[in-house]
């Protein structure tokens, strides 16, 4: 879809709208959670997403496992929250014309 987006401003609007998919089924800790528990949770989650038994069970249930790491989700959150107000307003208008 991005090949049809012709301006930098419109690309930022589309990126903001599409970035919401990152949060589809996220596990999120509250702000201020100490780094050590966050790392433990992230490592456990990442290990689960690579676990052969987990993936076999998901395959049996026809569940597509396409998880992002906690670092990637955190980067997406930071990008969304750092969006300029004009881009947010344009995205709002695009979603609810």
MORA-V646793 format. One record per pair of residues at least 6 apart in sequence whose C-alpha atoms are under 7 Angstrom apart, sorted by the first residue. I is the first residue (numbers start at 0). J is the second residue. D is the distance in whole Angstrom. If there is no record, write none. Layout:
BEGIN
i=I j=J d=D
i=I j=J d=D
END
This chain:
BEGIN
i=4 j=10 d=6
i=11 j=86 d=7
i=12 j=86 d=6
i=12 j=89 d=7
i=12 j=90 d=5
i=15 j=79 d=6
i=16 j=90 d=6
i=18 j=75 d=7
i=21 j=72 d=7
i=41 j=69 d=6
i=45 j=68 d=7
i=47 j=53 d=7
i=48 j=66 d=7
END
